[in-house]
Amino acid sequence: MKKFLVAAALLPVLVGAGAFAEIRLHEQGRPVASTAIRPGGAAFAPAPIPAHWVVAGDPVTEVAEVAQTHDGSAQVYLWRTTASTFRWTHHADEIVTILDGEVFITDADGRRHHLTPGDVAHFPVGSVQLWEVPRTLLKSAILKHRSPTLIEASLRWLRRARALVTG
């Protein structure tokens, strides 16, 4: 129990030091590696749409991760699917750019949008849309996952510390 109390007392110091270190890294200018996105050279892997999301058609869907942030909170993907209609639920904030093909997207409030190459759209986490893909669609997608709050991160750390102490 004593070890747990010491660990709990050190938590604010460790969190503060970690935040300070991260800020210092950005202030001092971390080297940035550039990433070239080449659809023809991306390594696509199957990524089926959940069957209960599919409204019409038999989509064949593939994805290729092409980049991610150093902390893993955001990723860039190339994503393609064949002609189909499906409901999509976003589990992260997503910004897409249509690269090839077209899609008709209907929002939960009934508004319909037609996206073609060069169009950009943002879909907030938790939103649901109906996607109607008349022919093969290729998009670039940036997914941004919500970072845990300081309280959530602290509670996780305390649970791990307690597990180590109680063993």
Rosetta constraint file for C-alpha pairs under 8 A:
AtomPair CA 1 CA 5 HARMONIC 6.36 0.50
AtomPair CA 1 CA 165 HARMONIC 7.57 0.50
AtomPair CA 2 CA 6 HARMONIC 6.29 0.50
AtomPair CA 3 CA 7 HARMONIC 6.09 0.50
AtomPair CA 3 CA 165 HARMONIC 6.78 0.50
AtomPair CA 4 CA 8 HARMONIC 6.08 0.50
AtomPair CA 4 CA 161 HARMONIC 6.73 0.50
AtomPair CA 4 CA 162 HARMONIC 6.01 0.50
AtomPair CA 4 CA 165 HARMONIC 6.55 0.50
AtomPair CA 5 CA 9 HARMONIC 6.10 0.50
AtomPair CA 6 CA 10 HARMONIC 6.25 0.50
AtomPair CA 7 CA 11 HARMONIC 6.35 0.50
AtomPair CA 7 CA 158 HARMONIC 7.78 0.50
AtomPair CA 7 CA 161 HARMONIC 6.94 0.50
AtomPair CA 8 CA 158 HARMONIC 6.69 0.50
AtomPair CA 10 CA 14 HARMONIC 6.21 0.50
AtomPair CA 11 CA 15 HARMONIC 6.07 0.50
AtomPair CA 11 CA 154 HARMONIC 7.29 0.50
AtomPair CA 12 CA 16 HARMONIC 5.99 0.50
AtomPair CA 13 CA 17 HARMONIC 6.07 0.50
AtomPair CA 14 CA 18 HARMONIC 6.07 0.50
AtomPair CA 15 CA 19 HARMONIC 6.19 0.50
AtomPair CA 16 CA 20 HARMONIC 6.09 0.50
AtomPair CA 17 CA 21 HARMONIC 6.06 0.50
AtomPair CA 18 CA 22 HARMONIC 6.21 0.50
AtomPair CA 19 CA 23 HARMONIC 6.22 0.50
AtomPair CA 20 CA 24 HARMONIC 6.11 0.50
AtomPair CA 21 CA 25 HARMONIC 6.22 0.50
AtomPair CA 22 CA 26 HARMONIC 6.53 0.50
AtomPair CA 23 CA 27 HARMONIC 6.16 0.50
AtomPair CA 24 CA 28 HARMONIC 6.00 0.50
AtomPair CA 25 CA 29 HARMONIC 6.40 0.50
AtomPair CA 25 CA 30 HARMONIC 6.06 0.50
AtomPair CA 26 CA 30 HARMONIC 5.97 0.50
AtomPair CA 35 CA 66 HARMONIC 7.87 0.50
AtomPair CA 35 CA 67 HARMONIC 7.04 0.50
AtomPair CA 37 CA 42 HARMONIC 7.77 0.50
AtomPair CA 37 CA 66 HARMONIC 6.84 0.50
AtomPair CA 38 CA 42 HARMONIC 6.31 0.50
AtomPair CA 39 CA 78 HARMONIC 7.27 0.50
AtomPair CA 42 CA 64 HARMONIC 6.15 0.50
AtomPair CA 42 CA 66 HARMONIC 7.28 0.50
AtomPair CA 42 CA 78 HARMONIC 7.87 0.50
AtomPair CA 43 CA 64 HARMONIC 5.61 0.50
AtomPair CA 44 CA 62 HARMONIC 5.76 0.50
AtomPair CA 44 CA 63 HARMONIC 5.13 0.50
AtomPair CA 44 CA 64 HARMONIC 4.49 0.50
AtomPair CA 45 CA 62 HARMONIC 5.28 0.50
AtomPair CA 45 CA 63 HARMONIC 5.49 0.50
AtomPair CA 45 CA 64 HARMONIC 6.33 0.50
AtomPair CA 46 CA 60 HARMONIC 7.80 0.50
AtomPair CA 46 CA 61 HARMONIC 6.04 0.50
AtomPair CA 46 CA 62 HARMONIC 4.41 0.50
AtomPair CA 46 CA 63 HARMONIC 6.48 0.50
AtomPair CA 47 CA 61 HARMONIC 5.37 0.50
AtomPair CA 47 CA 62 HARMONIC 4.86 0.50
AtomPair CA 47 CA 63 HARMONIC 5.99 0.50
AtomPair CA 48 CA 59 HARMONIC 7.66 0.50
AtomPair CA 48 CA 60 HARMONIC 6.65 0.50
AtomPair CA 48 CA 61 HARMONIC 5.33 0.50
AtomPair CA 48 CA 62 HARMONIC 7.17 0.50
AtomPair CA 49 CA 53 HARMONIC 6.87 0.50
AtomPair CA 49 CA 54 HARMONIC 7.19 0.50
AtomPair CA 49 CA 59 HARMONIC 7.43 0.50
AtomPair CA 49 CA 61 HARMONIC 6.85 0.50
AtomPair CA 50 CA 54 HARMONIC 7.03 0.50
AtomPair CA 53 CA 86 HARMONIC 5.37 0.50
AtomPair CA 53 CA 87 HARMONIC 5.08 0.50
AtomPair CA 53 CA 88 HARMONIC 6.69 0.50
AtomPair CA 54 CA 58 HARMONIC 7.80 0.50
AtomPair CA 54 CA 84 HARMONIC 7.71 0.50
AtomPair CA 54 CA 85 HARMONIC 6.20 0.50
AtomPair CA 54 CA 86 HARMONIC 4.23 0.50
AtomPair CA 54 CA 87 HARMONIC 6.50 0.50
AtomPair CA 55 CA 84 HARMONIC 7.78 0.50
AtomPair CA 55 CA 85 HARMONIC 5.33 0.50
AtomPair CA 55 CA 86 HARMONIC 4.92 0.50
AtomPair CA 55 CA 87 HARMONIC 7.14 0.50
AtomPair CA 56 CA 84 HARMONIC 5.64 0.50
AtomPair CA 56 CA 85 HARMONIC 4.94 0.50
AtomPair CA 56 CA 86 HARMONIC 6.80 0.50
AtomPair CA 57 CA 83 HARMONIC 6.85 0.50
AtomPair CA 57 CA 84 HARMONIC 4.52 0.50
AtomPair CA 57 CA 85 HARMONIC 6.43 0.50
AtomPair CA 58 CA 82 HARMONIC 7.99 0.50
AtomPair CA 58 CA 83 HARMONIC 7.76 0.50
AtomPair CA 58 CA 84 HARMONIC 6.32 0.50
AtomPair CA 59 CA 81 HARMONIC 6.11 0.50
AtomPair CA 59 CA 82 HARMONIC 5.22 0.50
AtomPair CA 59 CA 83 HARMONIC 6.30 0.50
AtomPair CA 59 CA 84 HARMONIC 5.53 0.50
AtomPair CA 60 CA 81 HARMONIC 5.49 0.50
AtomPair CA 60 CA 82 HARMONIC 5.51 0.50
AtomPair CA 61 CA 79 HARMONIC 7.41 0.50
AtomPair CA 61 CA 80 HARMONIC 5.69 0.50
AtomPair CA 61 CA 81 HARMONIC 4.26 0.50
AtomPair CA 61 CA 82 HARMONIC 6.72 0.50
AtomPair CA 62 CA 79 HARMONIC 5.82 0.50
AtomPair CA 62 CA 80 HARMONIC 5.46 0.50
AtomPair CA 62 CA 81 HARMONIC 6.49 0.50
AtomPair CA 63 CA 77 HARMONIC 6.60 0.50
AtomPair CA 63 CA 78 HARMONIC 5.67 0.50
AtomPair CA 63 CA 79 HARMONIC 4.46 0.50
AtomPair CA 63 CA 80 HARMONIC 6.54 0.50
AtomPair CA 64 CA 77 HARMONIC 5.47 0.50
AtomPair CA 64 CA 78 HARMONIC 5.15 0.50
AtomPair CA 64 CA 79 HARMONIC 6.52 0.50
AtomPair CA 65 CA 75 HARMONIC 7.17 0.50
AtomPair CA 65 CA 76 HARMONIC 6.02 0.50
AtomPair CA 65 CA 77 HARMONIC 4.40 0.50
AtomPair CA 65 CA 78 HARMONIC 6.50 0.50
AtomPair CA 66 CA 75 HARMONIC 7.75 0.50
AtomPair CA 66 CA 76 HARMONIC 5.68 0.50
AtomPair CA 66 CA 77 HARMONIC 5.53 0.50
AtomPair CA 66 CA 78 HARMONIC 7.12 0.50
AtomPair CA 67 CA 75 HARMONIC 5.75 0.50
AtomPair CA 67 CA 76 HARMONIC 5.09 0.50
AtomPair CA 67 CA 77 HARMONIC 7.18 0.50
AtomPair CA 68 CA 72 HARMONIC 6.03 0.50
AtomPair CA 68 CA 73 HARMONIC 7.66 0.50
AtomPair CA 68 CA 74 HARMONIC 5.60 0.50
AtomPair CA 68 CA 75 HARMONIC 4.10 0.50
AtomPair CA 68 CA 76 HARMONIC 6.00 0.50
AtomPair CA 69 CA 73 HARMONIC 6.32 0.50
AtomPair CA 69 CA 74 HARMONIC 5.52 0.50
AtomPair CA 69 CA 75 HARMONIC 6.49 0.50
AtomPair CA 73 CA 144 HARMONIC 5.91 0.50
AtomPair CA 73 CA 145 HARMONIC 5.29 0.50
AtomPair CA 73 CA 146 HARMONIC 7.28 0.50
AtomPair CA 73 CA 147 HARMONIC 6.91 0.50
AtomPair CA 74 CA 142 HARMONIC 6.88 0.50
AtomPair CA 74 CA 143 HARMONIC 5.33 0.50
AtomPair CA 74 CA 144 HARMONIC 4.31 0.50
AtomPair CA 74 CA 145 HARMONIC 6.06 0.50
AtomPair CA 75 CA 142 HARMONIC 5.67 0.50
AtomPair CA 75 CA 143 HARMONIC 5.28 0.50
AtomPair CA 75 CA 144 HARMONIC 6.77 0.50
AtomPair CA 76 CA 140 HARMONIC 7.09 0.50
AtomPair CA 76 CA 141 HARMONIC 5.61 0.50
AtomPair CA 76 CA 142 HARMONIC 4.47 0.50
AtomPair CA 76 CA 143 HARMONIC 6.43 0.50
AtomPair CA 77 CA 140 HARMONIC 5.70 0.50
AtomPair CA 77 CA 141 HARMONIC 5.10 0.50
AtomPair CA 77 CA 142 HARMONIC 6.42 0.50
AtomPair CA 78 CA 138 HARMONIC 7.09 0.50
AtomPair CA 78 CA 139 HARMONIC 5.81 0.50
AtomPair CA 78 CA 140 HARMONIC 4.60 0.50
AtomPair CA 78 CA 141 HARMONIC 6.25 0.50
AtomPair CA 79 CA 138 HARMONIC 5.74 0.50
AtomPair CA 79 CA 139 HARMONIC 5.39 0.50
AtomPair CA 79 CA 140 HARMONIC 6.31 0.50
AtomPair CA 79 CA 141 HARMONIC 7.18 0.50
AtomPair CA 80 CA 136 HARMONIC 6.96 0.50
AtomPair CA 80 CA 137 HARMONIC 5.31 0.50
AtomPair CA 80 CA 138 HARMONIC 4.34 0.50
AtomPair CA 80 CA 139 HARMONIC 6.35 0.50
AtomPair CA 81 CA 136 HARMONIC 5.59 0.50
AtomPair CA 81 CA 137 HARMONIC 5.47 0.50
AtomPair CA 81 CA 138 HARMONIC 6.93 0.50
AtomPair CA 82 CA 133 HARMONIC 7.23 0.50
AtomPair CA 82 CA 135 HARMONIC 5.90 0.50
AtomPair CA 82 CA 136 HARMONIC 4.20 0.50
AtomPair CA 82 CA 137 HARMONIC 6.44 0.50
AtomPair CA 83 CA 132 HARMONIC 7.82 0.50
AtomPair CA 83 CA 133 HARMONIC 4.93 0.50
AtomPair CA 83 CA 134 HARMONIC 4.93 0.50
AtomPair CA 83 CA 135 HARMONIC 4.40 0.50
AtomPair CA 83 CA 136 HARMONIC 5.50 0.50
AtomPair CA 83 CA 137 HARMONIC 7.68 0.50
AtomPair CA 84 CA 132 HARMONIC 6.18 0.50
AtomPair CA 84 CA 133 HARMONIC 5.24 0.50
AtomPair CA 84 CA 134 HARMONIC 6.65 0.50
AtomPair CA 84 CA 135 HARMONIC 7.82 0.50
AtomPair CA 85 CA 130 HARMONIC 7.14 0.50
AtomPair CA 85 CA 131 HARMONIC 5.51 0.50
AtomPair CA 85 CA 132 HARMONIC 4.41 0.50
AtomPair CA 85 CA 133 HARMONIC 6.02 0.50
AtomPair CA 86 CA 130 HARMONIC 5.75 0.50
AtomPair CA 86 CA 131 HARMONIC 5.33 0.50
AtomPair CA 86 CA 132 HARMONIC 6.76 0.50
AtomPair CA 87 CA 128 HARMONIC 6.70 0.50
AtomPair CA 87 CA 129 HARMONIC 5.56 0.50
AtomPair CA 87 CA 130 HARMONIC 4.40 0.50
AtomPair CA 87 CA 131 HARMONIC 6.04 0.50
AtomPair CA 88 CA 128 HARMONIC 5.45 0.50
AtomPair CA 88 CA 129 HARMONIC 5.48 0.50
AtomPair CA 88 CA 130 HARMONIC 6.40 0.50
AtomPair CA 88 CA 131 HARMONIC 7.04 0.50
AtomPair CA 89 CA 126 HARMONIC 6.35 0.50
AtomPair CA 89 CA 127 HARMONIC 5.89 0.50
AtomPair CA 89 CA 128 HARMONIC 4.48 0.50
AtomPair CA 89 CA 129 HARMONIC 6.92 0.50
AtomPair CA 90 CA 94 HARMONIC 7.38 0.50
AtomPair CA 90 CA 123 HARMONIC 7.08 0.50
AtomPair CA 90 CA 124 HARMONIC 6.96 0.50
AtomPair CA 90 CA 125 HARMONIC 5.11 0.50
AtomPair CA 90 CA 126 HARMONIC 5.21 0.50
AtomPair CA 90 CA 127 HARMONIC 5.61 0.50
AtomPair CA 90 CA 128 HARMONIC 6.44 0.50
AtomPair CA 91 CA 125 HARMONIC 5.32 0.50
AtomPair CA 91 CA 126 HARMONIC 5.93 0.50
AtomPair CA 92 CA 124 HARMONIC 6.96 0.50
AtomPair CA 92 CA 125 HARMONIC 4.47 0.50
AtomPair CA 92 CA 126 HARMONIC 7.32 0.50
AtomPair CA 92 CA 143 HARMONIC 6.00 0.50
AtomPair CA 92 CA 144 HARMONIC 5.77 0.50
AtomPair CA 92 CA 145 HARMONIC 5.04 0.50
AtomPair CA 92 CA 146 HARMONIC 7.07 0.50
AtomPair CA 93 CA 122 HARMONIC 7.38 0.50
AtomPair CA 93 CA 123 HARMONIC 5.91 0.50
AtomPair CA 93 CA 124 HARMONIC 4.58 0.50
AtomPair CA 93 CA 125 HARMONIC 4.50 0.50
AtomPair CA 93 CA 143 HARMONIC 5.65 0.50
AtomPair CA 93 CA 144 HARMONIC 5.13 0.50
AtomPair CA 93 CA 145 HARMONIC 6.45 0.50
AtomPair CA 93 CA 146 HARMONIC 7.95 0.50
AtomPair CA 94 CA 122 HARMONIC 5.70 0.50
AtomPair CA 94 CA 123 HARMONIC 5.15 0.50
AtomPair CA 94 CA 124 HARMONIC 6.43 0.50
AtomPair CA 94 CA 125 HARMONIC 7.36 0.50
AtomPair CA 94 CA 141 HARMONIC 6.43 0.50
AtomPair CA 94 CA 142 HARMONIC 5.51 0.50
AtomPair CA 94 CA 143 HARMONIC 4.57 0.50
AtomPair CA 94 CA 144 HARMONIC 6.38 0.50
AtomPair CA 95 CA 120 HARMONIC 7.02 0.50
AtomPair CA 95 CA 121 HARMONIC 5.65 0.50
AtomPair CA 95 CA 122 HARMONIC 4.38 0.50
AtomPair CA 95 CA 123 HARMONIC 6.35 0.50
AtomPair CA 95 CA 141 HARMONIC 5.63 0.50
AtomPair CA 95 CA 142 HARMONIC 5.12 0.50
AtomPair CA 95 CA 143 HARMONIC 6.67 0.50
AtomPair CA 96 CA 120 HARMONIC 5.49 0.50
AtomPair CA 96 CA 121 HARMONIC 5.39 0.50
AtomPair CA 96 CA 122 HARMONIC 6.49 0.50
AtomPair CA 96 CA 139 HARMONIC 6.39 0.50
AtomPair CA 96 CA 140 HARMONIC 5.50 0.50
AtomPair CA 96 CA 141 HARMONIC 4.38 0.50
AtomPair CA 96 CA 142 HARMONIC 6.36 0.50
AtomPair CA 97 CA 117 HARMONIC 7.39 0.50
AtomPair CA 97 CA 118 HARMONIC 6.10 0.50
AtomPair CA 97 CA 119 HARMONIC 5.64 0.50
AtomPair CA 97 CA 120 HARMONIC 4.46 0.50
AtomPair CA 97 CA 121 HARMONIC 6.74 0.50
AtomPair CA 97 CA 139 HARMONIC 5.57 0.50
AtomPair CA 97 CA 140 HARMONIC 5.20 0.50
AtomPair CA 97 CA 141 HARMONIC 6.58 0.50
AtomPair CA 98 CA 102 HARMONIC 7.39 0.50
AtomPair CA 98 CA 115 HARMONIC 6.97 0.50
AtomPair CA 98 CA 116 HARMONIC 5.97 0.50
AtomPair CA 98 CA 117 HARMONIC 4.64 0.50
AtomPair CA 98 CA 118 HARMONIC 5.52 0.50
AtomPair CA 98 CA 119 HARMONIC 5.62 0.50
AtomPair CA 98 CA 120 HARMONIC 6.65 0.50
AtomPair CA 98 CA 137 HARMONIC 7.76 0.50
AtomPair CA 98 CA 138 HARMONIC 6.34 0.50
AtomPair CA 98 CA 139 HARMONIC 4.44 0.50
AtomPair CA 98 CA 140 HARMONIC 6.49 0.50
AtomPair CA 99 CA 116 HARMONIC 7.72 0.50
AtomPair CA 99 CA 117 HARMONIC 4.78 0.50
AtomPair CA 99 CA 118 HARMONIC 6.25 0.50
AtomPair CA 99 CA 137 HARMONIC 7.82 0.50
AtomPair CA 99 CA 138 HARMONIC 5.44 0.50
AtomPair CA 99 CA 139 HARMONIC 5.06 0.50
AtomPair CA 99 CA 140 HARMONIC 6.84 0.50
AtomPair CA 100 CA 116 HARMONIC 7.21 0.50
AtomPair CA 100 CA 117 HARMONIC 5.34 0.50
AtomPair CA 100 CA 136 HARMONIC 7.86 0.50
AtomPair CA 100 CA 137 HARMONIC 5.74 0.50
AtomPair CA 100 CA 138 HARMONIC 5.00 0.50
AtomPair CA 100 CA 139 HARMONIC 6.88 0.50
AtomPair CA 101 CA 116 HARMONIC 6.34 0.50
AtomPair CA 101 CA 117 HARMONIC 6.66 0.50
AtomPair CA 101 CA 135 HARMONIC 6.46 0.50
AtomPair CA 101 CA 136 HARMONIC 5.92 0.50
AtomPair CA 101 CA 137 HARMONIC 4.55 0.50
AtomPair CA 101 CA 138 HARMONIC 6.42 0.50
AtomPair CA 102 CA 114 HARMONIC 7.23 0.50
AtomPair CA 102 CA 115 HARMONIC 5.61 0.50
AtomPair CA 102 CA 116 HARMONIC 4.63 0.50
AtomPair CA 102 CA 117 HARMONIC 7.02 0.50
AtomPair CA 102 CA 133 HARMONIC 6.55 0.50
AtomPair CA 102 CA 134 HARMONIC 7.10 0.50
AtomPair CA 102 CA 135 HARMONIC 7.25 0.50
AtomPair CA 102 CA 136 HARMONIC 7.93 0.50
AtomPair CA 102 CA 137 HARMONIC 6.09 0.50
AtomPair CA 103 CA 114 HARMONIC 5.92 0.50
AtomPair CA 103 CA 115 HARMONIC 5.38 0.50
AtomPair CA 103 CA 116 HARMONIC 6.85 0.50
AtomPair CA 103 CA 131 HARMONIC 6.60 0.50
AtomPair CA 103 CA 132 HARMONIC 5.65 0.50
AtomPair CA 103 CA 133 HARMONIC 4.77 0.50
AtomPair CA 103 CA 134 HARMONIC 6.87 0.50
AtomPair CA 103 CA 137 HARMONIC 7.25 0.50
AtomPair CA 104 CA 112 HARMONIC 6.68 0.50
AtomPair CA 104 CA 113 HARMONIC 5.54 0.50
AtomPair CA 104 CA 114 HARMONIC 4.57 0.50
AtomPair CA 104 CA 115 HARMONIC 6.37 0.50
AtomPair CA 104 CA 131 HARMONIC 5.91 0.50
AtomPair CA 104 CA 132 HARMONIC 5.02 0.50
AtomPair CA 104 CA 133 HARMONIC 6.60 0.50
AtomPair CA 105 CA 112 HARMONIC 5.53 0.50
AtomPair CA 105 CA 113 HARMONIC 5.10 0.50
AtomPair CA 105 CA 114 HARMONIC 6.46 0.50
AtomPair CA 105 CA 115 HARMONIC 7.73 0.50
AtomPair CA 105 CA 129 HARMONIC 6.35 0.50
AtomPair CA 105 CA 130 HARMONIC 5.58 0.50
AtomPair CA 105 CA 131 HARMONIC 4.75 0.50
AtomPair CA 105 CA 132 HARMONIC 6.33 0.50
AtomPair CA 106 CA 110 HARMONIC 5.77 0.50
AtomPair CA 106 CA 111 HARMONIC 5.46 0.50
AtomPair CA 106 CA 112 HARMONIC 4.24 0.50
AtomPair CA 106 CA 113 HARMONIC 6.31 0.50
AtomPair CA 106 CA 129 HARMONIC 5.52 0.50
AtomPair CA 106 CA 130 HARMONIC 5.04 0.50
AtomPair CA 106 CA 131 HARMONIC 6.70 0.50
AtomPair CA 107 CA 111 HARMONIC 5.31 0.50
AtomPair CA 107 CA 112 HARMONIC 6.45 0.50
AtomPair CA 107 CA 128 HARMONIC 6.92 0.50
AtomPair CA 107 CA 129 HARMONIC 4.84 0.50
AtomPair CA 107 CA 130 HARMONIC 6.73 0.50
AtomPair CA 108 CA 127 HARMONIC 7.88 0.50
AtomPair CA 108 CA 128 HARMONIC 6.37 0.50
AtomPair CA 108 CA 129 HARMONIC 6.02 0.50
AtomPair CA 115 CA 119 HARMONIC 5.73 0.50
AtomPair CA 115 CA 120 HARMONIC 7.87 0.50
AtomPair CA 123 CA 127 HARMONIC 6.52 0.50
AtomPair CA 133 CA 137 HARMONIC 6.82 0.50
AtomPair CA 148 CA 152 HARMONIC 5.72 0.50
AtomPair CA 148 CA 153 HARMONIC 5.94 0.50
AtomPair CA 149 CA 153 HARMONIC 6.18 0.50
AtomPair CA 150 CA 154 HARMONIC 5.97 0.50
AtomPair CA 151 CA 155 HARMONIC 6.11 0.50
AtomPair CA 152 CA 156 HARMONIC 6.27 0.50
AtomPair CA 153 CA 157 HARMONIC 6.22 0.50
AtomPair CA 154 CA 158 HARMONIC 6.14 0.50
AtomPair CA 155 CA 159 HARMONIC 6.16 0.50
AtomPair CA 156 CA 160 HARMONIC 6.31 0.50
AtomPair CA 157 CA 161 HARMONIC 6.13 0.50
AtomPair CA 158 CA 162 HARMONIC 6.03 0.50
AtomPair CA 159 CA 163 HARMONIC 6.14 0.50
AtomPair CA 160 CA 164 HARMONIC 6.25 0.50
AtomPair CA 161 CA 165 HARMONIC 6.29 0.50
AtomPair CA 162 CA 166 HARMONIC 5.97 0.50
AtomPair CA 162 CA 167 HARMONIC 7.95 0.50
AtomPair CA 163 CA 167 HARMONIC 5.42 0.50
